[in-house]
Amino acid sequence: MGLLIVVIVIVVIQFVRPALNQNGQILASDMTKVYTMPDSVKAIFETSCYDCHSNNTRYPWHASIQPVGWWLASHIKNGKADLNFSEFGHYSKRRQLSKLKSIASSVEDGTMPLPAYTLMHKNARLSTEEKMLILNWTKKTQDSHALKIK
Amino acid sequence: MVIVLAALTVLQDDFKYTLNDDYRNCSPQEDRQSHFCKKVLPVVLNLSLFTIYLNTMKTILFSITVSTLFVAACNNDSPKDQASEKPSSDSTVQAGIKDRAATTGTSIDGLLNDYMRVKNALTKDNDKDAAAAGNAMAKTFASFDKTSLTAEQAKMYNDIEEDAKEHAQHIGSNAGNIKHQREHFETLSQEMYELVKTFGAGQKVYYTNCPMYNDNKGANWLSETKEIRNPYLGQSMPTCGSVKEELN
Protein backbone atom coordinates (compact mmCIF):
# COMPACT_ATOMS: atom_id res chain seq x y z
CA MET A 1 0.00 0.00 0.00
CA GLY A 2 2.77 2.37 0.97
CA LEU A 3 4.65 1.55 -2.20
CA LEU A 4 1.58 2.32 -4.29
CA ILE A 5 1.30 5.75 -2.72
CA VAL A 6 4.94 6.47 -3.44
CA VAL A 7 4.48 5.42 -7.06
CA ILE A 8 1.39 7.61 -7.45
CA VAL A 9 3.20 10.61 -5.95
CA ILE A 10 6.13 10.10 -8.31
CA VAL A 11 3.82 9.93 -11.31
CA VAL A 12 1.85 13.02 -10.28
CA ILE A 13 4.88 15.23 -9.71
CA GLN A 14 6.07 14.51 -13.24
CA PHE A 15 3.29 16.80 -14.43
CA VAL A 16 4.53 19.72 -12.36
CA ARG A 17 7.43 21.11 -14.35
CA PRO A 18 9.55 24.18 -13.67
CA ALA A 19 9.96 26.73 -16.43
CA LEU A 20 13.05 26.15 -18.52
CA ASN A 21 15.90 28.62 -18.35
CA GLN A 22 16.59 29.10 -22.03
CA ASN A 23 17.06 32.21 -24.05
CA GLY A 24 18.95 31.14 -27.13
CA GLN A 25 20.96 34.33 -27.55
CA ILE A 26 24.17 35.84 -26.29
CA LEU A 27 23.13 39.24 -25.01
CA ALA A 28 25.24 42.37 -25.36
CA SER A 29 25.44 42.39 -21.56
CA ASP A 30 27.13 38.99 -21.49
CA MET A 31 30.39 39.10 -19.57
CA THR A 32 32.24 37.70 -22.57
CA LYS A 33 31.30 40.94 -24.36
CA VAL A 34 31.95 43.30 -21.46
CA TYR A 35 35.63 42.45 -21.04
CA THR A 36 38.44 41.37 -23.33
CA MET A 37 38.53 37.64 -22.97
CA PRO A 38 40.64 35.06 -24.77
CA ASP A 39 38.70 32.19 -26.35
CA SER A 40 40.29 29.69 -23.99
CA VAL A 41 38.87 31.51 -20.95
CA LYS A 42 35.50 32.01 -22.61
CA ALA A 43 35.23 28.27 -23.30
CA ILE A 44 35.88 27.44 -19.65
CA PHE A 45 33.20 29.81 -18.38
CA GLU A 46 30.66 28.49 -20.87
CA THR A 47 31.35 24.83 -20.16
CA SER A 48 31.75 24.94 -16.39
CA CYS A 49 29.66 27.89 -15.26
CA TYR A 50 26.96 28.96 -17.65
CA ASP A 51 24.46 26.20 -16.87
CA CYS A 52 23.70 27.74 -13.49
CA HIS A 53 24.96 31.28 -14.00
CA SER A 54 23.41 32.42 -17.26
CA ASN A 55 20.11 32.69 -19.11
CA ASN A 56 20.92 29.60 -21.12
CA THR A 57 21.05 26.24 -19.43
CA ARG A 58 21.87 23.10 -21.34
CA TYR A 59 19.55 20.58 -19.76
CA PRO A 60 20.49 16.92 -19.46
CA TRP A 61 17.88 14.21 -20.13
CA HIS A 62 17.35 13.58 -16.45
CA ALA A 63 16.20 17.15 -15.94
CA SER A 64 12.79 16.08 -17.26
CA ILE A 65 12.30 13.76 -14.32
CA GLN A 66 10.92 15.16 -11.09
CA PRO A 67 12.09 15.87 -8.44
CA VAL A 68 15.44 16.17 -10.23
CA GLY A 69 14.07 18.94 -12.45
CA TRP A 70 12.99 21.00 -9.46
CA TRP A 71 16.30 20.48 -7.75
CA LEU A 72 18.13 21.73 -10.84
CA ALA A 73 15.76 24.67 -11.14
CA SER A 74 16.55 25.76 -7.60
CA HIS A 75 20.30 25.55 -8.28
CA ILE A 76 19.82 27.67 -11.39
CA LYS A 77 17.66 30.22 -9.58
CA ASN A 78 20.18 30.63 -6.77
CA GLY A 79 23.09 30.68 -9.16
CA LYS A 80 21.60 33.41 -11.31
CA ALA A 81 20.63 35.50 -8.29
CA ASP A 82 24.23 35.50 -7.10
CA LEU A 83 25.85 35.87 -10.51
CA ASN A 84 24.37 35.95 -13.99
CA PHE A 85 26.96 36.15 -16.74
CA SER A 86 24.27 37.03 -19.29
CA GLU A 87 23.28 40.17 -17.38
CA PHE A 88 26.78 41.06 -16.24
CA GLY A 89 26.91 44.26 -18.27
CA HIS A 90 23.92 45.63 -16.34
CA TYR A 91 25.67 45.42 -12.98
CA SER A 92 27.24 48.54 -11.53
CA LYS A 93 31.01 48.72 -11.97
CA ARG A 94 31.42 48.17 -8.26
CA ARG A 95 29.33 45.03 -8.33
CA GLN A 96 31.17 43.76 -11.38
CA LEU A 97 34.45 44.05 -9.51
CA SER A 98 33.01 42.27 -6.47
CA LYS A 99 31.85 39.44 -8.71
CA LEU A 100 35.28 39.12 -10.31
CA LYS A 101 36.72 38.81 -6.84
CA SER A 102 34.15 36.16 -5.87
CA ILE A 103 34.77 34.20 -9.07
CA ALA A 104 38.49 34.13 -8.33
CA SER A 105 38.09 33.04 -4.72
CA SER A 106 35.48 30.35 -5.48
CA VAL A 107 37.56 28.86 -8.26
CA GLU A 108 40.68 29.01 -6.16
CA ASP A 109 39.23 27.20 -3.16
CA GLY A 110 37.28 24.74 -5.33
CA THR A 111 33.81 25.60 -4.07
CA MET A 112 32.89 26.39 -7.67
CA PRO A 113 31.90 24.71 -9.93
CA LEU A 114 29.73 22.87 -7.42
CA PRO A 115 30.98 19.36 -6.69
CA ALA A 116 27.43 18.08 -7.23
CA TYR A 117 27.59 19.56 -10.72
CA THR A 118 31.02 18.27 -11.71
CA LEU A 119 30.05 14.83 -10.47
CA MET A 120 27.55 14.63 -13.32
CA HIS A 121 29.46 16.80 -15.79
CA LYS A 122 32.98 15.51 -16.09
CA ASN A 123 33.90 18.01 -18.78
CA ALA A 124 33.03 20.86 -16.38
CA ARG A 125 35.76 19.86 -13.96
CA LEU A 126 38.52 22.45 -13.88
CA SER A 127 42.04 21.19 -14.38
CA THR A 128 44.91 23.03 -12.70
CA GLU A 129 45.73 24.80 -15.96
CA GLU A 130 42.13 25.88 -16.45
CA LYS A 131 41.99 27.23 -12.90
CA MET A 132 45.17 29.21 -13.55
CA LEU A 133 43.72 30.62 -16.77
CA ILE A 134 40.63 31.83 -14.92
CA LEU A 135 42.59 33.22 -11.97
CA ASN A 136 45.07 35.04 -14.19
CA TRP A 137 42.28 36.48 -16.31
CA THR A 138 40.24 37.71 -13.32
CA LYS A 139 43.32 39.25 -11.73
CA LYS A 140 44.25 41.07 -14.92
CA THR A 141 40.70 42.31 -15.47
CA GLN A 142 40.31 43.47 -11.85
CA ASP A 143 43.57 45.38 -12.05
CA SER A 144 42.74 47.16 -15.28
CA HIS A 145 39.24 48.11 -14.10
CA ALA A 146 39.96 48.97 -10.47
CA LEU A 147 37.88 51.75 -8.94
CA LYS A 148 39.79 54.81 -7.91
CA ILE A 149 38.83 55.87 -4.41
CA LYS A 150 38.95 59.63 -3.99
CA MET B 1 51.27 5.89 13.90
CA VAL B 2 52.16 7.54 10.62
CA ILE B 3 48.64 8.92 10.42
CA VAL B 4 48.96 10.49 13.87
CA LEU B 5 52.28 12.11 12.96
CA ALA B 6 50.79 13.34 9.69
CA ALA B 7 47.81 14.78 11.53
CA LEU B 8 50.03 16.59 13.98
CA THR B 9 52.06 18.04 11.12
CA VAL B 10 48.91 19.34 9.45
CA LEU B 11 47.75 20.96 12.69
CA GLN B 12 51.05 22.78 12.90
CA ASP B 13 50.43 24.32 9.46
CA ASP B 14 47.39 26.15 10.83
CA PHE B 15 49.63 28.30 12.95
CA LYS B 16 51.67 29.78 10.12
CA TYR B 17 50.38 33.35 10.72
CA THR B 18 51.87 33.47 14.17
CA LEU B 19 55.25 32.23 13.03
CA ASN B 20 55.87 35.23 10.75
CA ASP B 21 57.42 37.80 13.08
CA ASP B 22 58.69 40.15 10.38
CA TYR B 23 56.26 43.10 10.48
CA ARG B 24 57.26 45.51 13.22
CA ASN B 25 53.76 46.05 14.60
CA CYS B 26 52.74 42.50 14.21
CA SER B 27 54.72 40.53 16.77
CA PRO B 28 52.12 38.10 17.99
CA GLN B 29 51.10 38.63 21.58
CA GLU B 30 51.09 35.01 22.55
CA ASP B 31 50.50 34.08 26.11
CA ARG B 32 52.56 31.23 27.41
CA GLN B 33 49.92 28.64 26.71
CA SER B 34 49.64 29.54 23.02
CA HIS B 35 53.39 29.57 22.68
CA PHE B 36 53.61 26.17 24.29
CA CYS B 37 50.84 24.71 22.15
CA LYS B 38 51.96 26.17 18.90
CA LYS B 39 55.72 25.87 19.02
CA VAL B 40 57.02 23.69 21.81
CA LEU B 41 54.44 20.95 22.15
CA PRO B 42 54.34 19.78 18.52
CA VAL B 43 58.10 19.34 18.37
CA VAL B 44 58.27 17.59 21.74
CA LEU B 45 55.35 15.36 20.83
CA ASN B 46 56.73 14.37 17.45
CA LEU B 47 60.11 13.51 18.92
CA SER B 48 58.77 11.55 21.85
CA LEU B 49 56.27 9.66 19.74
CA PHE B 50 58.96 8.67 17.31
CA THR B 51 61.25 7.31 19.99
CA ILE B 52 58.41 5.40 21.60
CA TYR B 53 57.42 3.98 18.22
CA LEU B 54 60.57 1.96 18.32
CA ASN B 55 59.08 -0.06 21.18
CA THR B 56 55.65 -1.59 21.63
CA MET B 57 52.03 -1.81 20.47
CA LYS B 58 51.05 0.33 23.46
CA THR B 59 52.33 3.20 21.34
CA ILE B 60 49.07 3.31 19.41
CA LEU B 61 46.94 3.86 22.51
CA PHE B 62 49.51 6.29 23.88
CA SER B 63 49.67 8.39 20.73
CA ILE B 64 45.89 8.57 20.44
CA THR B 65 45.66 9.77 24.05
CA VAL B 66 48.45 12.26 23.63
CA SER B 67 47.13 13.72 20.37
CA THR B 68 43.65 14.05 21.87
CA LEU B 69 45.14 15.93 24.81
CA PHE B 70 47.14 18.10 22.43
CA VAL B 71 44.09 18.96 20.35
CA ALA B 72 41.98 19.56 23.45
CA ALA B 73 44.59 21.78 25.08
CA CYS B 74 45.27 23.86 22.00
CA ASN B 75 41.65 24.20 20.90
CA ASN B 76 40.76 25.64 24.29
CA ASP B 77 42.68 28.80 23.48
CA SER B 78 39.98 30.84 21.74
CA PRO B 79 36.98 30.11 24.02
CA LYS B 80 39.05 31.19 27.04
CA ASP B 81 40.02 34.43 25.34
CA GLN B 82 36.44 35.12 24.35
CA ALA B 83 35.05 34.55 27.83
CA SER B 84 37.54 36.78 29.60
CA GLU B 85 37.20 39.65 27.11
CA LYS B 86 34.65 42.22 28.26
CA PRO B 87 32.27 43.36 25.54
CA SER B 88 32.66 46.93 26.72
CA SER B 89 33.55 48.26 23.28
CA ASP B 90 30.16 47.21 21.89
CA SER B 91 28.24 49.25 24.47
CA THR B 92 30.57 52.20 23.91
CA VAL B 93 29.82 52.04 20.19
CA GLN B 94 26.08 51.99 20.88
CA ALA B 95 26.23 54.94 23.28
CA GLY B 96 28.55 56.96 21.08
CA ILE B 97 26.51 56.59 17.94
CA LYS B 98 23.08 57.09 19.47
CA ASP B 99 24.03 60.18 21.48
CA ARG B 100 24.64 62.27 18.43
CA ALA B 101 21.75 63.98 16.73
CA ALA B 102 21.80 63.73 12.96
CA THR B 103 22.35 67.40 12.25
CA THR B 104 23.42 67.17 8.65
CA GLY B 105 20.46 65.45 7.01
CA THR B 106 20.56 61.70 6.55
CA SER B 107 23.01 59.88 8.75
CA ILE B 108 24.49 56.44 8.27
CA ASP B 109 24.58 55.71 12.00
CA GLY B 110 22.54 52.53 11.77
CA LEU B 111 24.73 51.13 9.02
CA LEU B 112 27.91 52.06 10.85
CA ASN B 113 26.57 50.50 14.04
CA ASP B 114 25.80 47.22 12.27
CA TYR B 115 29.17 47.31 10.52
CA MET B 116 30.95 47.64 13.87
CA ARG B 117 29.03 44.64 15.18
CA VAL B 118 30.26 42.56 12.24
CA LYS B 119 33.79 43.87 12.74
CA ASN B 120 33.84 43.13 16.47
CA ALA B 121 32.46 39.63 15.95
CA LEU B 122 35.22 38.90 13.43
CA THR B 123 37.91 40.15 15.85
CA LYS B 124 36.70 37.44 18.23
CA ASP B 125 36.54 34.78 15.46
CA ASN B 126 32.81 34.59 16.13
CA ASP B 127 31.24 33.66 12.80
CA LYS B 128 27.73 33.27 14.24
CA ASP B 129 27.61 36.79 15.66
CA ALA B 130 29.13 38.10 12.44
CA ALA B 131 26.35 36.38 10.49
CA ALA B 132 23.65 37.82 12.76
CA ALA B 133 25.14 41.29 12.38
CA GLY B 134 25.46 40.84 8.62
CA ASN B 135 21.78 40.01 8.33
CA ALA B 136 20.90 43.00 10.51
CA MET B 137 22.99 45.22 8.26
CA ALA B 138 21.26 43.92 5.13
CA LYS B 139 17.93 44.83 6.76
CA THR B 140 19.22 48.30 7.64
CA PHE B 141 20.19 48.83 4.01
CA ALA B 142 16.74 47.73 2.91
CA SER B 143 14.99 50.16 5.24
CA PHE B 144 17.36 53.08 4.73
CA ASP B 145 15.52 56.38 4.31
CA LYS B 146 16.65 57.85 1.00
CA THR B 147 14.07 60.60 0.86
CA SER B 148 16.23 63.36 2.29
CA LEU B 149 19.33 62.59 0.24
CA THR B 150 20.61 65.21 -2.17
CA ALA B 151 20.87 64.08 -5.79
CA GLU B 152 24.60 63.68 -5.50
CA GLN B 153 24.38 61.78 -2.22
CA ALA B 154 21.69 59.54 -3.70
CA LYS B 155 23.85 58.65 -6.68
CA MET B 156 26.78 57.73 -4.42
CA TYR B 157 24.61 55.89 -1.93
CA ASN B 158 22.73 53.81 -4.51
CA ASP B 159 25.92 52.81 -6.22
CA ILE B 160 27.40 51.59 -2.95
CA GLU B 161 24.24 50.08 -1.54
CA GLU B 162 23.69 47.73 -4.48
CA ASP B 163 26.96 45.98 -3.77
CA ALA B 164 27.41 46.50 -0.02
CA LYS B 165 24.00 45.04 0.73
CA GLU B 166 25.01 41.83 -1.05
CA HIS B 167 28.22 41.57 0.95
CA ALA B 168 26.24 42.01 4.16
CA GLN B 169 23.84 39.27 3.03
CA HIS B 170 26.69 36.93 2.20
CA ILE B 171 28.28 37.51 5.59
CA GLY B 172 24.86 36.76 7.04
CA SER B 173 24.53 33.44 5.25
CA ASN B 174 28.02 32.16 5.93
CA ALA B 175 28.06 31.25 9.60
CA GLY B 176 30.56 28.42 9.80
CA ASN B 177 32.76 29.84 7.08
CA ILE B 178 34.62 32.76 8.63
CA LYS B 179 37.17 32.81 5.83
CA HIS B 180 34.42 33.61 3.36
CA GLN B 181 32.87 36.16 5.72
CA ARG B 182 36.20 37.95 5.91
CA GLU B 183 36.48 38.09 2.11
CA HIS B 184 33.17 39.88 1.91
CA PHE B 185 34.05 42.02 4.91
CA GLU B 186 37.07 43.37 3.02
CA THR B 187 34.99 44.82 0.18
CA LEU B 188 32.28 45.91 2.60
CA SER B 189 34.90 47.87 4.58
CA GLN B 190 36.01 49.73 1.46
CA GLU B 191 32.42 50.63 0.71
CA MET B 192 31.71 51.77 4.25
CA TYR B 193 34.84 53.93 4.03
CA GLU B 194 33.43 55.63 0.95
CA LEU B 195 30.05 56.12 2.63
CA VAL B 196 31.73 57.70 5.63
CA LYS B 197 33.70 60.01 3.34
CA THR B 198 30.47 61.12 1.68
CA PHE B 199 28.11 61.32 4.64
CA GLY B 200 30.40 61.73 7.61
CA ALA B 201 30.40 59.33 10.53
CA GLY B 202 29.45 61.80 13.21
CA GLN B 203 32.07 60.23 15.47
CA LYS B 204 35.75 59.49 15.27
CA VAL B 205 36.34 56.52 13.03
CA TYR B 206 39.79 55.03 12.40
CA TYR B 207 40.63 53.66 8.97
CA THR B 208 43.08 50.90 9.81
CA ASN B 209 45.28 48.66 7.71
CA CYS B 210 46.33 45.06 8.21
CA PRO B 211 49.31 44.33 5.96
CA MET B 212 49.45 40.57 6.36
CA TYR B 213 45.97 39.38 5.51
CA ASN B 214 45.47 37.48 2.26
CA ASP B 215 49.07 36.47 1.59
CA ASN B 216 50.38 39.91 2.54
CA LYS B 217 48.14 41.71 0.07
CA GLY B 218 46.65 43.47 3.09
CA ALA B 219 43.21 44.88 3.82
CA ASN B 220 41.55 47.78 5.63
CA TRP B 221 38.76 48.22 8.12
CA LEU B 222 36.97 50.95 10.03
CA SER B 223 37.20 50.99 13.80
CA GLU B 224 35.46 53.00 16.49
CA THR B 225 38.59 52.76 18.64
CA LYS B 226 42.19 53.67 18.01
CA GLU B 227 43.20 50.46 19.77
CA ILE B 228 44.01 47.83 17.15
CA ARG B 229 41.77 44.77 17.17
CA ASN B 230 42.16 42.95 13.92
CA PRO B 231 39.01 41.45 12.33
CA TYR B 232 40.90 39.69 9.52
CA LEU B 233 43.31 37.71 11.65
CA GLY B 234 41.10 37.57 14.73
CA GLN B 235 42.58 35.95 17.79
CA SER B 236 45.60 34.62 15.91
CA MET B 237 47.09 38.11 15.74
CA PRO B 238 44.72 40.62 17.30
CA THR B 239 47.01 43.65 17.47
CA CYS B 240 48.43 43.53 13.97
CA GLY B 241 47.71 46.73 12.08
CA SER B 242 48.15 50.48 12.00
CA VAL B 243 45.81 53.46 11.71
CA LYS B 244 46.07 55.12 8.30
CA GLU B 245 43.46 57.85 8.62
CA GLU B 246 41.12 59.42 11.14
CA LEU B 247 37.65 60.26 9.92
CA ASN B 248 34.75 62.17 11.42
Interface residues (C-beta under 8 A of the other chain):
Chain A: S92 R94 R95 S98 K101 S102 S105 I149 K150
Chain B: D159 I160 E162 D163 E166 H167 H180 E183 T187 Q190 E191 Y193 E194 K197
